[in-house]
Structures are given as structure tokens and as C-alpha cells.
Amino acid sequence: MNKICVLLLVLLLHLTTGSCFAFFQEDDGPLLQKAIKEYNALRFVSAIKELTRVIKKDPLNVKAQEMMASSYRNTKVYDEALFWYGELTNQKNIKPEWALYYAEALANKERYEESEKWYRKYLALKPTDKRAAAFSKANIGEFNKDEGKWEIEFLNINSDASEYSPMFYKDGLMFISNRNEKSRYMFAWDQTPYTDMFVVDNLEDVRESDEASIERRLSGKSDKPNSLVTLLFRNNKSDSVGAGEIARLLTGKVKSSYHEGPAVRLPEGSLMFTRNNFNNKKAGSSSAGINKLKLYTAIGDNWEKIVEFPYNDEEYSTGHPAVSPDGRVLIFASDVARGYGGTDLYYCVRTSERGNWGRPVNLGPKINTEGNEQFPFIDKNGKLYFASTGYPGLGGLDIFEVILKDMKPVGKPHNLGAGINSPADDFGLIKEDESDNGYFSSNRRGNDDIYRFKKLAFVIKMQGLVLDSRTNTPVAGSKVLVKHNGLTDTVQTNQFGEFIMPLGKMDDYEISGRALAYISKEEFISTRQITQDSTIKLVFRLNKAENVQKWVLNNCDSLKTSFAFENIHYDLDNYELRREDLPKLDQIADVLKKNPQINIITASHTDSRASDTYNKDLSLRRGQSVRNYIVSRGINPERIDVKYYGKTRLVNSCVEGMNCPEPDQALNRRTEFEVIINGVNLAQLECTNR
């Protein structure tokens, strides 16, 4: 994310949101004073240079470390930001924002489990922050489920500079870029040219870049760069030249020597756009000396007249306009005081055909958060798309959707998931009217670039056979049990032992084949890497029960009663054994000592709070604690199989987000025991049917 977006996120917010803090120079040495001067002037590249000198001389200078971390964060040098916030969090007393920014930096590098830990730390330091509470229990796996839904194309309009915020314009596309190397003015923030608006007149000229096309053939993916191909194309700038040939600089009154940013074309042909506070060759600034962003409308046949949005102000920013298809509703971003966070989304209703707008209204806390909401887009069905740092996501800005009815959200904003979203900043989405295809911006390759997305439709199914392993013939009356997300479905085979069942995308399944007088068999399958029509084929070759196994099958009820071990439970976010559960484990150890034909499986679980990854790891540690204790009582560890399920097998309705009493949550934090006698798992037997 670059330029105008960074301005709205940080430059224009540093006095109100804590994205960037002014430092004072009392009792600081001359080197640090010079660094502070550059930092407070928001000249971060220069500040980094000066801070490097300070830290070389004084490696433990916390003030310098904080400015270094913030400077790298604001210039989007993620690896360095991660390092310096990591250094700051090693301090004895840490600031809440250090924990927050460290959590964000970790997520940006896909280190989600560590990120979750630091969101929890931030929540402990700032318990009133709803954003932190949501992030600390987010299920990152849910966002990856949609990855296979999208085909993502890196486009030929991208250059070595930054391109972002596409907008449909006549028969083509308008977008923002700082590719104008002839510009005499440089942005002191990161020493790059100011941004301008560019136009591609014919949408058919916009296609997947040659580089990305080769990457797709090499790796099957189009949204992440292949290092070899990238190196080749750095020595052959054919795509950059092509980008310059098909896109033209928008000149005239809409171009200034400052930043021009996200824009929208109004139904009557006027252009509403974002620009620094500069009009009629005159720049303005706030009382703190900050040149804020403003909305302007270019009117007339050639957009020769520039009119200020009536609710602009010297003291806050307005930008990122989006207009409903009928032109009656405007949604924009602003950092005006008394909002819910950094930048909020506001709307205005058009009060006349001449373009007058009613007073802005905040879209409210069901959309706006303690983070930043920006880059709105409204489709023809009244669905709002926007970018946010305030909802759980994959890292940086993620893109969300929510239906608006009478300008009120229907339900919660929905994360569009992996593919469109990434660990980097993803923003500025627009969608075609008659399809689920469109364009968006992302800096997942380093610079801001524009991508095209297409929604894929495909079907996944499971098809298979249940056979006798000795005769290879169908097993009459057999069935297949499908366990998924804590639920169990049963599929009956036909007379030929065949079964078929549709499967979901980006999911995991535990499948078992069963039949009377046979030993069950299990398979694990996943649909997470599937992105096209697919059939997963399974064959269960079941072994007939031997005499000792038949005895187990025939005495199923009594054996289950005799060896019904009690569950043990755990404290929240803990895997240590409770003192009151130790007698239960002692009993299990005694049974195993007296019955060498018996083995056990420990099946450990968590409640629904926290992410899939975190809970899977926690349930594994719970199972290991149980096994270690039983082994300490003289049992061979090979007789204990540890299985762990995280939060996928809840015993009640306390799903994620449900406000459940703590005693109900506690029931899910458990280890269950499955007993295996002569190779037969009693838990897989349905005794009443025998």
C-alpha cells in the first residue's frame, strides 16, 4: 500500500491514532536530535539513515529503536519492522502499541500463531480494544478456505513503480501510479515520485502479464512471483514498456504537483477524486502544519473546473470516494475526530441533481473499528466492499464485503479470504456488474500492483468401493462414516459396494469403511489443494474378523461397559494435568498392566476460542501430557497412540463467537480415551446393531 493510502493511514493520522508518535528533543544528543527532526517531519527514509548512526553508537537506545521500528513500518519494509518491534517487545515494560504492531508484523510474515500470542498480550494491556479480542481468537484457517475459489492474474498495466485503486472508466480503466519519473517533485516520506491518475482507454488491452503467465505454467500460481522468472524479467522490461504504452497520464486541471489518489466517476460524467490540500495553485495545511487530503470534483466537458467537497476541512482528511450506481449515495473515508478508530467510512446522500450532498453520517460500529476502514466500493446490488485493518484477517489490510440495507449493514462484514487477501495489504477492489469478476490492488509482491480476479466454479466429490480384502468382492451391507467439523455423516453402499458423496472446498475429512464381522479401516483426505472439478477415489479393503476379534465384536456391549474410562479436563489455555484427574489416569495404567492385549488412543480437544492452528497444537500438548503420565506409571509408550483434534469435535453448541457459560466451555477442554482390544477399536463399534 503506497502514497495516498499511506497518507490517509498514517501521515494524516499521527496526531490522533498513534500510528506515528512525535518525539521531543529534551536532553537528547545531537545525533538523536537530528534523527528526531527527520522523523517528526515524516521524512522516514532520511530518519532511518540518521537512526542507524544513533543505534550504532548506542545499541540500547529505546527511543531510537521505537522510531526505527515505526519508520520501517510506515515505509512498508516489513522484515525490518518485524525485527525492531521484536527488539522493543524484549523490554521489561512494553507499550501496548508495540505489542499490537509486533502482532501485525508477525501476521504479515504468516507467523500466525506467534501473532495470536501478541494480540493476546495487547488485549491484556488494553482490554477495552474489541479489535484485539477478535484477533486473539480468530480462526485463520477459515480465511484459507476460499483460496480455491479465485483465479488471480497479475496484469500487464503494472510497472516497476506502484499501481493501485483501479476504477472503471468509460470503456477502460483508471488507476493511480507514481510511475511518472519525469516528475520534478519527490515524496519525502519514502523518496519516490508523487502519484497521478492514469487511464487505459480499452479494457481489452488489460491482460495477464507475460511474466505472470510464465509463472502460472511453472508453478500453477499467478499471485506470487517466481524468483527465476522475476530475475529474467528484471533484465527484460517488456512488460514495463507495455504498461507505459497502454496507459496514458491524465493531464489537465485534475493533475497537480501533489498526490492525486483514488477517484470515482459520477453518473453525469464528473470525476470525484482524492488530492492533497491543494487547489487554485495554493496549498493548505492544518494547525499542526500537516497537508491533509481532500475530496474534489472535476466538472465540465473537459473537467476544467475543480470544486471542493463541502465537508472538507483543514484539520482532517477526506478521501477514497465510492458512489452507488445511481449516483445518489457517496461513501468515503475520513479521519475526522470522534470516529471509532483511525479512518472510518462515512456516507452522504445527494440532495439535488446539481450535485449537492447532505451531511456525512458515520456508517457506525458494525462496520467501523478501532483500526482503519477505507477504499470502499458499492456494487449494483448494494453490497459494500472495503479494506480494513480492524477485523481478523491474513495480515495488513484485508478486503471485506457486507450487504447494506437502508445504509445499515446486514450481518457482519465477511473476509473475502485467501486468494484475494494475503499477508500483505489488499485493497481497492472493484467488481463487474454482471459477474463475480473484477480488479483489486495488493503489495504482495513488494510494490502496489493491480490484479484481476475471476471466481471459479468447481465441484469436488468422493467416490469409492468397500471390498473384502481376501476375495476382492463387494461387502454387502457395508457403510462409510464421514467425520468433518465435529459432525458424522453415514453413506450406505449399494449392492456393488459403491458409494459417492459431495465434499466441501478447503476441508479435511476422516473416512472409515465398516461392515458387520469386519474390522473397520480409516482414511484421511483433504480438499485444501484442489482448485478444479475433482473426484477423490477410495477403496476400503476390509479384513474379516479373526476368532479373537470376533469375540470382541460379539461382546461389544460388555467390553464397552467394563472399559469405559472417564474423560479428564483442563483449565483454559492450559495442558497441565489437574490433581483431581490423576486417579483416573492411575486406573487406566492399572488396566493396561493387567491386560496386555489392550492399547489405548488418547483423543484430546479444546474449546472453540483461538485459532485452528493454536488449538491443534494445544490439544497435541494435552495428549502428550496424558501419555507422559501413564508412561511414568510403567506402561510402554508404544501402547498409547496420541491423537489431537483442536476445536473440531465440540460436545455442545459452544462454537466460535457463541457467548457460552464457562462451565459449558470447560466440557470441550478434554481428553477422551479409546480402547483397542486385539486390534479392534471399541469406539468404532455400533454394538446395538450386532
Secondary structure, DSSP 4 states (H G I P E B T S, - for coil): --HHHHIIIIITTTTTTSSS-----TT--HHHHHHHHHHHTT-HHHHHHHHHHHHHH-TT-HHHHHHHHHHHHHTT-HHHHHHHHHHHTTSSS--HHHHHHHHHHHHHTT-HHHHHHHHHHHHHHSTT-HHHHHHHT--HHHHHTTGGGEEEEEBTT--SS-EEEEEEETTEEEEEE---TT-S-EETTTTEEPPEEEEES-GGG--B-HHHHHHHHHHS-SSS--HHHHHHHHT--HHHHHHHHH-EE--STT--SS-EEEEEE-TTS-EEEEEESEETTEE---TTS---EEEEEEESTT--EEEE-TT--SSS-EEEEEE-TTS-EEEEEE--TTSSSSSEEEEEEB-STT--BPPPEE--TTT--SS-EEEEEE-TTSEEEEEESSS--SSSSEEEEEEEETTEEEEEEEE--BTTB-SS-EEEEEE-TTSS-EEEEE-TTSS-EEEEEEE----EEEEEEEEETTT--B-TT-EEEEEETTEEEEEE--TTSEEEEEE-SS-EEEEEEE-TTEE-EEEEEE-TT--SSEEEEEEEEEEEP-HHHHHHHHTHHHHHHHT-PPPEE--TT--SPPGGGHHHHHHHHHHHHH-TTEEEEEEE---S-S-HHHHHHHHHHHHHHHHHHHHHTT--GGGEEEEE-TTSS-SSS--TT----HHHHHHHSEEEEEEEETTEEGGG--GGG-
